[in-house]
Amino acid sequence: MKKALELVFWTALAAFLALGALIVLGQLLGVVLLSPWLVSGAAAALNWSAFSAATLCALAAFALQYFPAEGSADGA
């Protein structure tokens, strides 16, 4: 169970960081090209996915704290 949660955590972390970078790069491209629809469109297109991945990552991190640490004899 811990391995599965770690996989979810790292996958969601990579996804929301990549999506966040795409949002920022899309907005930067819109500023450089003087295109207001691209600035607002980059966020509108990717916000839901980025926020969902960030939420999944946070929930996995929250659940992982209840598993004992590696090499811990007493589980604390």
mmCIF file of the N, C-alpha and C atoms, coordinates in Angstrom:
data_MODEL
# 
_entry.id   MODEL 
# 
loop_
_atom_site.group_PDB 
_atom_site.id 
_atom_site.type_symbol 
_atom_site.label_atom_id 
_atom_site.label_alt_id 
_atom_site.label_comp_id 
_atom_site.label_asym_id 
_atom_site.label_entity_id 
_atom_site.label_seq_id 
_atom_site.pdbx_PDB_ins_code 
_atom_site.Cartn_x 
_atom_site.Cartn_y 
_atom_site.Cartn_z 
_atom_site.occupancy 
_atom_site.B_iso_or_equiv 
_atom_site.pdbx_formal_charge 
_atom_site.auth_seq_id 
_atom_site.auth_comp_id 
_atom_site.auth_asym_id 
_atom_site.auth_atom_id 
_atom_site.pdbx_PDB_model_num 
ATOM 1   N N  . MET A 1 1  ? 0.817  -1.189 0.000   1.00 0.00 ? 1  MET A N  1 
ATOM 2   C CA . MET A 1 1  ? 0.000  0.000  0.000   1.00 0.00 ? 1  MET A CA 1 
ATOM 3   C C  . MET A 1 1  ? 0.868  1.263  0.000   1.00 0.00 ? 1  MET A C  1 
ATOM 4   N N  . LYS A 1 2  ? 1.952  1.216  0.789   1.00 0.00 ? 2  LYS A N  1 
ATOM 5   C CA . LYS A 1 2  ? 2.839  2.377  0.853   1.00 0.00 ? 2  LYS A CA 1 
ATOM 6   C C  . LYS A 1 2  ? 3.493  2.639  -0.495  1.00 0.00 ? 2  LYS A C  1 
ATOM 7   N N  . LYS A 1 3  ? 3.927  1.580  -1.178  1.00 0.00 ? 3  LYS A N  1 
ATOM 8   C CA . LYS A 1 3  ? 4.566  1.742  -2.493  1.00 0.00 ? 3  LYS A CA 1 
ATOM 9   C C  . LYS A 1 3  ? 3.592  2.351  -3.501  1.00 0.00 ? 3  LYS A C  1 
ATOM 10  N N  . ALA A 1 4  ? 2.337  1.922  -3.454  1.00 0.00 ? 4  ALA A N  1 
ATOM 11  C CA . ALA A 1 4  ? 1.331  2.460  -4.371  1.00 0.00 ? 4  ALA A CA 1 
ATOM 12  C C  . ALA A 1 4  ? 1.093  3.946  -4.089  1.00 0.00 ? 4  ALA A C  1 
ATOM 13  N N  . LEU A 1 5  ? 1.029  4.317  -2.812  1.00 0.00 ? 5  LEU A N  1 
ATOM 14  C CA . LEU A 1 5  ? 0.841  5.726  -2.458  1.00 0.00 ? 5  LEU A CA 1 
ATOM 15  C C  . LEU A 1 5  ? 2.051  6.567  -2.859  1.00 0.00 ? 5  LEU A C  1 
ATOM 16  N N  . GLU A 1 6  ? 3.235  6.007  -2.715  1.00 0.00 ? 6  GLU A N  1 
ATOM 17  C CA . GLU A 1 6  ? 4.432  6.734  -3.149  1.00 0.00 ? 6  GLU A CA 1 
ATOM 18  C C  . GLU A 1 6  ? 4.426  6.955  -4.654  1.00 0.00 ? 6  GLU A C  1 
ATOM 19  N N  . LEU A 1 7  ? 3.975  5.952  -5.398  1.00 0.00 ? 7  LEU A N  1 
ATOM 20  C CA . LEU A 1 7  ? 3.871  6.096  -6.849  1.00 0.00 ? 7  LEU A CA 1 
ATOM 21  C C  . LEU A 1 7  ? 2.856  7.183  -7.209  1.00 0.00 ? 7  LEU A C  1 
ATOM 22  N N  . VAL A 1 8  ? 1.723  7.188  -6.536  1.00 0.00 ? 8  VAL A N  1 
ATOM 23  C CA . VAL A 1 8  ? 0.705  8.222  -6.772  1.00 0.00 ? 8  VAL A CA 1 
ATOM 24  C C  . VAL A 1 8  ? 1.269  9.593  -6.433  1.00 0.00 ? 8  VAL A C  1 
ATOM 25  N N  . PHE A 1 9  ? 1.962  9.691  -5.304  1.00 0.00 ? 9  PHE A N  1 
ATOM 26  C CA . PHE A 1 9  ? 2.540  10.967 -4.883  1.00 0.00 ? 9  PHE A CA 1 
ATOM 27  C C  . PHE A 1 9  ? 3.521  11.507 -5.923  1.00 0.00 ? 9  PHE A C  1 
ATOM 28  N N  . TRP A 1 10 ? 4.492  10.692 -6.318  1.00 0.00 ? 10 TRP A N  1 
ATOM 29  C CA . TRP A 1 10 ? 5.520  11.171 -7.248  1.00 0.00 ? 10 TRP A CA 1 
ATOM 30  C C  . TRP A 1 10 ? 4.958  11.452 -8.634  1.00 0.00 ? 10 TRP A C  1 
ATOM 31  N N  . THR A 1 11 ? 4.003  10.643 -9.071  1.00 0.00 ? 11 THR A N  1 
ATOM 32  C CA . THR A 1 11 ? 3.382  10.874 -10.377 1.00 0.00 ? 11 THR A CA 1 
ATOM 33  C C  . THR A 1 11 ? 2.572  12.168 -10.365 1.00 0.00 ? 11 THR A C  1 
ATOM 34  N N  . ALA A 1 12 ? 1.787  12.371 -9.322  1.00 0.00 ? 12 ALA A N  1 
ATOM 35  C CA . ALA A 1 12 ? 0.986  13.588 -9.215  1.00 0.00 ? 12 ALA A CA 1 
ATOM 36  C C  . ALA A 1 12 ? 1.874  14.819 -9.051  1.00 0.00 ? 12 ALA A C  1 
ATOM 37  N N  . LEU A 1 13 ? 2.968  14.680 -8.318  1.00 0.00 ? 13 LEU A N  1 
ATOM 38  C CA . LEU A 1 13 ? 3.908  15.791 -8.150  1.00 0.00 ? 13 LEU A CA 1 
ATOM 39  C C  . LEU A 1 13 ? 4.487  16.204 -9.494  1.00 0.00 ? 13 LEU A C  1 
ATOM 40  N N  . ALA A 1 14 ? 4.966  15.224 -10.263 1.00 0.00 ? 14 ALA A N  1 
ATOM 41  C CA . ALA A 1 14 ? 5.523  15.528 -11.577 1.00 0.00 ? 14 ALA A CA 1 
ATOM 42  C C  . ALA A 1 14 ? 4.466  16.140 -12.499 1.00 0.00 ? 14 ALA A C  1 
ATOM 43  N N  . ALA A 1 15 ? 3.242  15.629 -12.421 1.00 0.00 ? 15 ALA A N  1 
ATOM 44  C CA . ALA A 1 15 ? 2.171  16.133 -13.279 1.00 0.00 ? 15 ALA A CA 1 
ATOM 45  C C  . ALA A 1 15 ? 1.834  17.582 -12.947 1.00 0.00 ? 15 ALA A C  1 
ATOM 46  N N  . PHE A 1 16 ? 1.660  17.902 -11.677 1.00 0.00 ? 16 PHE A N  1 
ATOM 47  C CA . PHE A 1 16 ? 1.263  19.274 -11.389 1.00 0.00 ? 16 PHE A CA 1 
ATOM 48  C C  . PHE A 1 16 ? 2.406  20.269 -11.579 1.00 0.00 ? 16 PHE A C  1 
ATOM 49  N N  . LEU A 1 17 ? 3.644  19.840 -11.385 1.00 0.00 ? 17 LEU A N  1 
ATOM 50  C CA . LEU A 1 17 ? 4.764  20.734 -11.686 1.00 0.00 ? 17 LEU A CA 1 
ATOM 51  C C  . LEU A 1 17 ? 4.881  20.990 -13.184 1.00 0.00 ? 17 LEU A C  1 
ATOM 52  N N  . ALA A 1 18 ? 4.710  19.939 -13.982 1.00 0.00 ? 18 ALA A N  1 
ATOM 53  C CA . ALA A 1 18 ? 4.765  20.101 -15.440 1.00 0.00 ? 18 ALA A CA 1 
ATOM 54  C C  . ALA A 1 18 ? 3.609  20.964 -15.939 1.00 0.00 ? 18 ALA A C  1 
ATOM 55  N N  . LEU A 1 19 ? 2.408  20.730 -15.422 1.00 0.00 ? 19 LEU A N  1 
ATOM 56  C CA . LEU A 1 19 ? 1.261  21.532 -15.838 1.00 0.00 ? 19 LEU A CA 1 
ATOM 57  C C  . LEU A 1 19 ? 1.419  22.986 -15.409 1.00 0.00 ? 19 LEU A C  1 
ATOM 58  N N  . GLY A 1 20 ? 1.942  23.209 -14.236 1.00 0.00 ? 20 GLY A N  1 
ATOM 59  C CA . GLY A 1 20 ? 2.199  24.581 -13.790 1.00 0.00 ? 20 GLY A CA 1 
ATOM 60  C C  . GLY A 1 20 ? 3.209  25.282 -14.685 1.00 0.00 ? 20 GLY A C  1 
ATOM 61  N N  . ALA A 1 21 ? 4.245  24.560 -15.073 1.00 0.00 ? 21 ALA A N  1 
ATOM 62  C CA . ALA A 1 21 ? 5.240  25.134 -15.978 1.00 0.00 ? 21 ALA A CA 1 
ATOM 63  C C  . ALA A 1 21 ? 4.620  25.445 -17.344 1.00 0.00 ? 21 ALA A C  1 
ATOM 64  N N  . LEU A 1 22 ? 3.746  24.567 -17.826 1.00 0.00 ? 22 LEU A N  1 
ATOM 65  C CA . LEU A 1 22 ? 3.071  24.828 -19.102 1.00 0.00 ? 22 LEU A CA 1 
ATOM 66  C C  . LEU A 1 22 ? 2.168  26.054 -19.018 1.00 0.00 ? 22 LEU A C  1 
ATOM 67  N N  . ILE A 1 23 ? 1.497  26.228 -17.903 1.00 0.00 ? 23 ILE A N  1 
ATOM 68  C CA . ILE A 1 23 ? 0.658  27.417 -17.725 1.00 0.00 ? 23 ILE A CA 1 
ATOM 69  C C  . ILE A 1 23 ? 1.511  28.679 -17.788 1.00 0.00 ? 23 ILE A C  1 
ATOM 70  N N  . VAL A 1 24 ? 2.607  28.683 -17.049 1.00 0.00 ? 24 VAL A N  1 
ATOM 71  C CA . VAL A 1 24 ? 3.469  29.861 -17.015 1.00 0.00 ? 24 VAL A CA 1 
ATOM 72  C C  . VAL A 1 24 ? 4.103  30.118 -18.378 1.00 0.00 ? 24 VAL A C  1 
ATOM 73  N N  . LEU A 1 25 ? 4.578  29.078 -19.041 1.00 0.00 ? 25 LEU A N  1 
ATOM 74  C CA . LEU A 1 25 ? 5.190  29.263 -20.363 1.00 0.00 ? 25 LEU A CA 1 
ATOM 75  C C  . LEU A 1 25 ? 4.169  29.728 -21.393 1.00 0.00 ? 25 LEU A C  1 
ATOM 76  N N  . GLY A 1 26 ? 2.947  29.209 -21.307 1.00 0.00 ? 26 GLY A N  1 
ATOM 77  C CA . GLY A 1 26 ? 1.896  29.663 -22.213 1.00 0.00 ? 26 GLY A CA 1 
ATOM 78  C C  . GLY A 1 26 ? 1.557  31.125 -21.994 1.00 0.00 ? 26 GLY A C  1 
ATOM 79  N N  . GLN A 1 27 ? 1.502  31.540 -20.733 1.00 0.00 ? 27 GLN A N  1 
ATOM 80  C CA . GLN A 1 27 ? 1.235  32.945 -20.441 1.00 0.00 ? 27 GLN A CA 1 
ATOM 81  C C  . GLN A 1 27 ? 2.398  33.831 -20.869 1.00 0.00 ? 27 GLN A C  1 
ATOM 82  N N  . LEU A 1 28 ? 3.613  33.356 -20.671 1.00 0.00 ? 28 LEU A N  1 
ATOM 83  C CA . LEU A 1 28 ? 4.783  34.116 -21.117 1.00 0.00 ? 28 LEU A CA 1 
ATOM 84  C C  . LEU A 1 28 ? 4.776  34.284 -22.625 1.00 0.00 ? 28 LEU A C  1 
ATOM 85  N N  . LEU A 1 29 ? 4.438  33.224 -23.330 1.00 0.00 ? 29 LEU A N  1 
ATOM 86  C CA . LEU A 1 29 ? 4.342  33.302 -24.787 1.00 0.00 ? 29 LEU A CA 1 
ATOM 87  C C  . LEU A 1 29 ? 3.264  34.301 -25.203 1.00 0.00 ? 29 LEU A C  1 
ATOM 88  N N  . GLY A 1 30 ? 2.149  34.308 -24.494 1.00 0.00 ? 30 GLY A N  1 
ATOM 89  C CA . GLY A 1 30 ? 1.094  35.267 -24.784 1.00 0.00 ? 30 GLY A CA 1 
ATOM 90  C C  . GLY A 1 30 ? 1.532  36.704 -24.558 1.00 0.00 ? 30 GLY A C  1 
ATOM 91  N N  . VAL A 1 31 ? 2.333  36.947 -23.526 1.00 0.00 ? 31 VAL A N  1 
ATOM 92  C CA . VAL A 1 31 ? 2.840  38.299 -23.276 1.00 0.00 ? 31 VAL A CA 1 
ATOM 93  C C  . VAL A 1 31 ? 3.816  38.707 -24.373 1.00 0.00 ? 31 VAL A C  1 
ATOM 94  N N  . VAL A 1 32 ? 4.713  37.814 -24.746 1.00 0.00 ? 32 VAL A N  1 
ATOM 95  C CA . VAL A 1 32 ? 5.697  38.117 -25.779 1.00 0.00 ? 32 VAL A CA 1 
ATOM 96  C C  . VAL A 1 32 ? 5.017  38.376 -27.124 1.00 0.00 ? 32 VAL A C  1 
ATOM 97  N N  . LEU A 1 33 ? 3.991  37.585 -27.443 1.00 0.00 ? 33 LEU A N  1 
ATOM 98  C CA . LEU A 1 33 ? 3.280  37.746 -28.717 1.00 0.00 ? 33 LEU A CA 1 
ATOM 99  C C  . LEU A 1 33 ? 2.171  38.790 -28.646 1.00 0.00 ? 33 LEU A C  1 
ATOM 100 N N  . LEU A 1 34 ? 2.023  39.442 -27.485 1.00 0.00 ? 34 LEU A N  1 
ATOM 101 C CA . LEU A 1 34 ? 0.972  40.446 -27.264 1.00 0.00 ? 34 LEU A CA 1 
ATOM 102 C C  . LEU A 1 34 ? -0.401 39.876 -27.593 1.00 0.00 ? 34 LEU A C  1 
ATOM 103 N N  . SER A 1 35 ? -0.661 38.696 -27.044 1.00 0.00 ? 35 SER A N  1 
ATOM 104 C CA . SER A 1 35 ? -1.901 37.983 -27.311 1.00 0.00 ? 35 SER A CA 1 
ATOM 105 C C  . SER A 1 35 ? -2.647 37.732 -25.995 1.00 0.00 ? 35 SER A C  1 
ATOM 106 N N  . PRO A 1 36 ? -3.616 38.596 -25.666 1.00 0.00 ? 36 PRO A N  1 
ATOM 107 C CA . PRO A 1 36 ? -4.309 38.414 -24.392 1.00 0.00 ? 36 PRO A CA 1 
ATOM 108 C C  . PRO A 1 36 ? -5.109 37.112 -24.303 1.00 0.00 ? 36 PRO A C  1 
ATOM 109 N N  . TRP A 1 37 ? -5.621 36.614 -25.423 1.00 0.00 ? 37 TRP A N  1 
ATOM 110 C CA . TRP A 1 37 ? -6.388 35.361 -25.377 1.00 0.00 ? 37 TRP A CA 1 
ATOM 111 C C  . TRP A 1 37 ? -5.482 34.190 -25.028 1.00 0.00 ? 37 TRP A C  1 
ATOM 112 N N  . LEU A 1 38 ? -4.205 34.260 -25.402 1.00 0.00 ? 38 LEU A N  1 
ATOM 113 C CA . LEU A 1 38 ? -3.270 33.184 -25.059 1.00 0.00 ? 38 LEU A CA 1 
ATOM 114 C C  . LEU A 1 38 ? -2.909 33.238 -23.573 1.00 0.00 ? 38 LEU A C  1 
ATOM 115 N N  . VAL A 1 39 ? -2.795 34.430 -23.029 1.00 0.00 ? 39 VAL A N  1 
ATOM 116 C CA . VAL A 1 39 ? -2.476 34.578 -21.601 1.00 0.00 ? 39 VAL A CA 1 
ATOM 117 C C  . VAL A 1 39 ? -3.592 33.974 -20.757 1.00 0.00 ? 39 VAL A C  1 
ATOM 118 N N  . SER A 1 40 ? -4.818 34.343 -21.055 1.00 0.00 ? 40 SER A N  1 
ATOM 119 C CA . SER A 1 40 ? -5.933 33.815 -20.264 1.00 0.00 ? 40 SER A CA 1 
ATOM 120 C C  . SER A 1 40 ? -6.282 32.389 -20.668 1.00 0.00 ? 40 SER A C  1 
ATOM 121 N N  . GLY A 1 41 ? -6.075 32.030 -21.919 1.00 0.00 ? 41 GLY A N  1 
ATOM 122 C CA . GLY A 1 41 ? -6.410 30.689 -22.397 1.00 0.00 ? 41 GLY A CA 1 
ATOM 123 C C  . GLY A 1 41 ? -5.506 29.608 -21.847 1.00 0.00 ? 41 GLY A C  1 
ATOM 124 N N  . ALA A 1 42 ? -4.237 29.930 -21.621 1.00 0.00 ? 42 ALA A N  1 
ATOM 125 C CA . ALA A 1 42 ? -3.304 28.934 -21.073 1.00 0.00 ? 42 ALA A CA 1 
ATOM 126 C C  . ALA A 1 42 ? -3.755 28.486 -19.688 1.00 0.00 ? 42 ALA A C  1 
ATOM 127 N N  . ALA A 1 43 ? -4.137 29.445 -18.874 1.00 0.00 ? 43 ALA A N  1 
ATOM 128 C CA . ALA A 1 43 ? -4.606 29.106 -17.529 1.00 0.00 ? 43 ALA A CA 1 
ATOM 129 C C  . ALA A 1 43 ? -5.960 28.406 -17.581 1.00 0.00 ? 43 ALA A C  1 
ATOM 130 N N  . ALA A 1 44 ? -6.845 28.910 -18.413 1.00 0.00 ? 44 ALA A N  1 
ATOM 131 C CA . ALA A 1 44 ? -8.193 28.330 -18.490 1.00 0.00 ? 44 ALA A CA 1 
ATOM 132 C C  . ALA A 1 44 ? -8.146 26.874 -18.954 1.00 0.00 ? 44 ALA A C  1 
ATOM 133 N N  . ALA A 1 45 ? -7.243 26.562 -19.833 1.00 0.00 ? 45 ALA A N  1 
ATOM 134 C CA . ALA A 1 45 ? -7.170 25.209 -20.378 1.00 0.00 ? 45 ALA A CA 1 
ATOM 135 C C  . ALA A 1 45 ? -6.531 24.210 -19.415 1.00 0.00 ? 45 ALA A C  1 
ATOM 136 N N  . LEU A 1 46 ? -5.619 24.671 -18.573 1.00 0.00 ? 46 LEU A N  1 
ATOM 137 C CA . LEU A 1 46 ? -4.829 23.740 -17.760 1.00 0.00 ? 46 LEU A CA 1 
ATOM 138 C C  . LEU A 1 46 ? -5.068 23.833 -16.257 1.00 0.00 ? 46 LEU A C  1 
ATOM 139 N N  . ASN A 1 47 ? -5.798 24.845 -15.793 1.00 0.00 ? 47 ASN A N  1 
ATOM 140 C CA . ASN A 1 47 ? -5.985 25.020 -14.343 1.00 0.00 ? 47 ASN A CA 1 
ATOM 141 C C  . ASN A 1 47 ? -6.612 23.803 -13.683 1.00 0.00 ? 47 ASN A C  1 
ATOM 142 N N  . TRP A 1 48 ? -7.706 23.297 -14.232 1.00 0.00 ? 48 TRP A N  1 
ATOM 143 C CA . TRP A 1 48 ? -8.412 22.193 -13.587 1.00 0.00 ? 48 TRP A CA 1 
ATOM 144 C C  . TRP A 1 48 ? -7.501 20.981 -13.435 1.00 0.00 ? 48 TRP A C  1 
ATOM 145 N N  . SER A 1 49 ? -6.755 20.656 -14.463 1.00 0.00 ? 49 SER A N  1 
ATOM 146 C CA . SER A 1 49 ? -5.845 19.500 -14.411 1.00 0.00 ? 49 SER A CA 1 
ATOM 147 C C  . SER A 1 49 ? -4.719 19.721 -13.401 1.00 0.00 ? 49 SER A C  1 
ATOM 148 N N  . ALA A 1 50 ? -4.154 20.910 -13.394 1.00 0.00 ? 50 ALA A N  1 
ATOM 149 C CA . ALA A 1 50 ? -3.058 21.206 -12.467 1.00 0.00 ? 50 ALA A CA 1 
ATOM 150 C C  . ALA A 1 50 ? -3.545 21.170 -11.020 1.00 0.00 ? 50 ALA A C  1 
ATOM 151 N N  . PHE A 1 51 ? -4.705 21.764 -10.747 1.00 0.00 ? 51 PHE A N  1 
ATOM 152 C CA . PHE A 1 51 ? -5.233 21.769 -9.386  1.00 0.00 ? 51 PHE A CA 1 
ATOM 153 C C  . PHE A 1 51 ? -5.623 20.364 -8.939  1.00 0.00 ? 51 PHE A C  1 
ATOM 154 N N  . SER A 1 52 ? -6.145 19.568 -9.850  1.00 0.00 ? 52 SER A N  1 
ATOM 155 C CA . SER A 1 52 ? -6.503 18.189 -9.511  1.00 0.00 ? 52 SER A CA 1 
ATOM 156 C C  . SER A 1 52 ? -5.265 17.360 -9.172  1.00 0.00 ? 52 SER A C  1 
ATOM 157 N N  . ALA A 1 53 ? -4.211 17.516 -9.957  1.00 0.00 ? 53 ALA A N  1 
ATOM 158 C CA . ALA A 1 53 ? -2.973 16.785 -9.684  1.00 0.00 ? 53 ALA A CA 1 
ATOM 159 C C  . ALA A 1 53 ? -2.355 17.235 -8.366  1.00 0.00 ? 53 ALA A C  1 
ATOM 160 N N  . ALA A 1 54 ? -2.409 18.542 -8.073  1.00 0.00 ? 54 ALA A N  1 
ATOM 161 C CA . ALA A 1 54 ? -1.869 19.048 -6.808  1.00 0.00 ? 54 ALA A CA 1 
ATOM 162 C C  . ALA A 1 54 ? -2.672 18.511 -5.621  1.00 0.00 ? 54 ALA A C  1 
ATOM 163 N N  . THR A 1 55 ? -3.987 18.423 -5.768  1.00 0.00 ? 55 THR A N  1 
ATOM 164 C CA . THR A 1 55 ? -4.824 17.881 -4.701  1.00 0.00 ? 55 THR A CA 1 
ATOM 165 C C  . THR A 1 55 ? -4.526 16.408 -4.461  1.00 0.00 ? 55 THR A C  1 
ATOM 166 N N  . LEU A 1 56 ? -4.396 15.640 -5.524  1.00 0.00 ? 56 LEU A N  1 
ATOM 167 C CA . LEU A 1 56 ? -4.069 14.222 -5.401  1.00 0.00 ? 56 LEU A CA 1 
ATOM 168 C C  . LEU A 1 56 ? -2.708 14.031 -4.737  1.00 0.00 ? 56 LEU A C  1 
ATOM 169 N N  . CYS A 1 57 ? -1.748 14.855 -5.094  1.00 0.00 ? 57 CYS A N  1 
ATOM 170 C CA . CYS A 1 57 ? -0.418 14.795 -4.483  1.00 0.00 ? 57 CYS A CA 1 
ATOM 171 C C  . CYS A 1 57 ? -0.497 15.099 -2.991  1.00 0.00 ? 57 CYS A C  1 
ATOM 172 N N  . ALA A 1 58 ? -1.262 16.112 -2.616  1.00 0.00 ? 58 ALA A N  1 
ATOM 173 C CA . ALA A 1 58 ? -1.400 16.472 -1.204  1.00 0.00 ? 58 ALA A CA 1 
ATOM 174 C C  . ALA A 1 58 ? -2.092 15.373 -0.404  1.00 0.00 ? 58 ALA A C  1 
ATOM 175 N N  . LEU A 1 59 ? -3.116 14.774 -0.972  1.00 0.00 ? 59 LEU A N  1 
ATOM 176 C CA . LEU A 1 59 ? -3.806 13.690 -0.271  1.00 0.00 ? 59 LEU A CA 1 
ATOM 177 C C  . LEU A 1 59 ? -2.907 12.470 -0.099  1.00 0.00 ? 59 LEU A C  1 
ATOM 178 N N  . ALA A 1 60 ? -2.112 12.157 -1.106  1.00 0.00 ? 60 ALA A N  1 
ATOM 179 C CA . ALA A 1 60 ? -1.174 11.034 -0.993  1.00 0.00 ? 60 ALA A CA 1 
ATOM 180 C C  . ALA A 1 60 ? -0.115 11.332 0.067   1.00 0.00 ? 60 ALA A C  1 
ATOM 181 N N  . ALA A 1 61 ? 0.386  12.562 0.100   1.00 0.00 ? 61 ALA A N  1 
ATOM 182 C CA . ALA A 1 61 ? 1.380  12.938 1.109   1.00 0.00 ? 61 ALA A CA 1 
ATOM 183 C C  . ALA A 1 61 ? 0.783  12.854 2.512   1.00 0.00 ? 61 ALA A C  1 
ATOM 184 N N  . PHE A 1 62 ? -0.469 13.280 2.662   1.00 0.00 ? 62 PHE A N  1 
ATOM 185 C CA . PHE A 1 62 ? -1.146 13.199 3.949   1.00 0.00 ? 62 PHE A CA 1 
ATOM 186 C C  . PHE A 1 62 ? -1.271 11.745 4.398   1.00 0.00 ? 62 PHE A C  1 
ATOM 187 N N  . ALA A 1 63 ? -1.663 10.864 3.499   1.00 0.00 ? 63 ALA A N  1 
ATOM 188 C CA . ALA A 1 63 ? -1.829 9.447  3.841   1.00 0.00 ? 63 ALA A CA 1 
ATOM 189 C C  . ALA A 1 63 ? -0.485 8.785  4.137   1.00 0.00 ? 63 ALA A C  1 
ATOM 190 N N  . LEU A 1 64 ? 0.564  9.199  3.439   1.00 0.00 ? 64 LEU A N  1 
ATOM 191 C CA . LEU A 1 64 ? 1.879  8.584  3.638   1.00 0.00 ? 64 LEU A CA 1 
ATOM 192 C C  . LEU A 1 64 ? 2.457  8.846  5.026   1.00 0.00 ? 64 LEU A C  1 
ATOM 193 N N  . GLN A 1 65 ? 2.043  9.908  5.669   1.00 0.00 ? 65 GLN A N  1 
ATOM 194 C CA . GLN A 1 65 ? 2.600  10.198 6.993   1.00 0.00 ? 65 GLN A CA 1 
ATOM 195 C C  . GLN A 1 65 ? 2.166  9.178  8.044   1.00 0.00 ? 65 GLN A C  1 
ATOM 196 N N  . TYR A 1 66 ? 1.147  8.393  7.754   1.00 0.00 ? 66 TYR A N  1 
ATOM 197 C CA . TYR A 1 66 ? 0.660  7.401  8.705   1.00 0.00 ? 66 TYR A CA 1 
ATOM 198 C C  . TYR A 1 66 ? 1.369  6.053  8.582   1.00 0.00 ? 66 TYR A C  1 
ATOM 199 N N  . PHE A 1 67 ? 2.249  5.918  7.612   1.00 0.00 ? 67 PHE A N  1 
ATOM 200 C CA . PHE A 1 67 ? 3.043  4.699  7.474   1.00 0.00 ? 67 PHE A CA 1 
ATOM 201 C C  . PHE A 1 67 ? 4.345  4.875  8.212   1.00 0.00 ? 67 PHE A C  1 
ATOM 202 N N  . PRO A 1 68 ? 4.880  3.804  8.821   1.00 0.00 ? 68 PRO A N  1 
ATOM 203 C CA . PRO A 1 68 ? 6.149  3.934  9.556   1.00 0.00 ? 68 PRO A CA 1 
ATOM 204 C C  . PRO A 1 68 ? 7.307  4.274  8.606   1.00 0.00 ? 68 PRO A C  1 
ATOM 205 N N  . ALA A 1 69 ? 8.265  4.994  9.159   1.00 0.00 ? 69 ALA A N  1 
ATOM 206 C CA . ALA A 1 69 ? 9.442  5.377  8.390   1.00 0.00 ? 69 ALA A CA 1 
ATOM 207 C C  . ALA A 1 69 ? 10.311 4.158  8.107   1.00 0.00 ? 69 ALA A C  1 
ATOM 208 N N  . GLU A 1 70 ? 11.083 4.221  7.046   1.00 0.00 ? 70 GLU A N  1 
ATOM 209 C CA . GLU A 1 70 ? 12.009 3.137  6.697   1.00 0.00 ? 70 GLU A CA 1 
ATOM 210 C C  . GLU A 1 70 ? 13.061 2.989  7.790   1.00 0.00 ? 70 GLU A C  1 
ATOM 211 N N  . GLY A 1 71 ? 13.296 1.780  8.235   1.00 0.00 ? 71 GLY A N  1 
ATOM 212 C CA . GLY A 1 71 ? 14.325 1.507  9.220   1.00 0.00 ? 71 GLY A CA 1 
ATOM 213 C C  . GLY A 1 71 ? 13.944 1.882  10.647  1.00 0.00 ? 71 GLY A C  1 
ATOM 214 N N  . SER A 1 72 ? 12.701 2.226  10.866  1.00 0.00 ? 72 SER A N  1 
ATOM 215 C CA . SER A 1 72 ? 12.260 2.597  12.205  1.00 0.00 ? 72 SER A CA 1 
ATOM 216 C C  . SER A 1 72 ? 11.783 1.347  12.945  1.00 0.00 ? 72 SER A C  1 
ATOM 217 N N  . ALA A 1 73 ? 12.350 1.091  14.125  1.00 0.00 ? 73 ALA A N  1 
ATOM 218 C CA . ALA A 1 73 ? 11.993 -0.100 14.882  1.00 0.00 ? 73 ALA A CA 1 
ATOM 219 C C  . ALA A 1 73 ? 10.645 0.049  15.569  1.00 0.00 ? 73 ALA A C  1 
ATOM 220 N N  . ASP A 1 74 ? 10.357 1.244  16.088  1.00 0.00 ? 74 ASP A N  1 
ATOM 221 C CA . ASP A 1 74 ? 9.114  1.440  16.820  1.00 0.00 ? 74 ASP A CA 1 
ATOM 222 C C  . ASP A 1 74 ? 8.000  2.047  15.965  1.00 0.00 ? 74 ASP A C  1 
ATOM 223 N N  . GLY A 1 75 ? 8.293  2.395  14.720  1.00 0.00 ? 75 GLY A N  1 
ATOM 224 C CA . GLY A 1 75 ? 7.282  2.935  13.826  1.00 0.00 ? 75 GLY A CA 1 
ATOM 225 C C  . GLY A 1 75 ? 7.028  4.416  14.017  1.00 0.00 ? 75 GLY A C  1 
ATOM 226 N N  . ALA A 1 76 ? 7.830  5.084  14.848  1.00 0.00 ? 76 ALA A N  1 
ATOM 227 C CA . ALA A 1 76 ? 7.613  6.522  15.071  1.00 0.00 ? 76 ALA A CA 1 
ATOM 228 C C  . ALA A 1 76 ? 8.639  7.348  14.356  1.00 0.00 ? 76 ALA A C  1 
# 
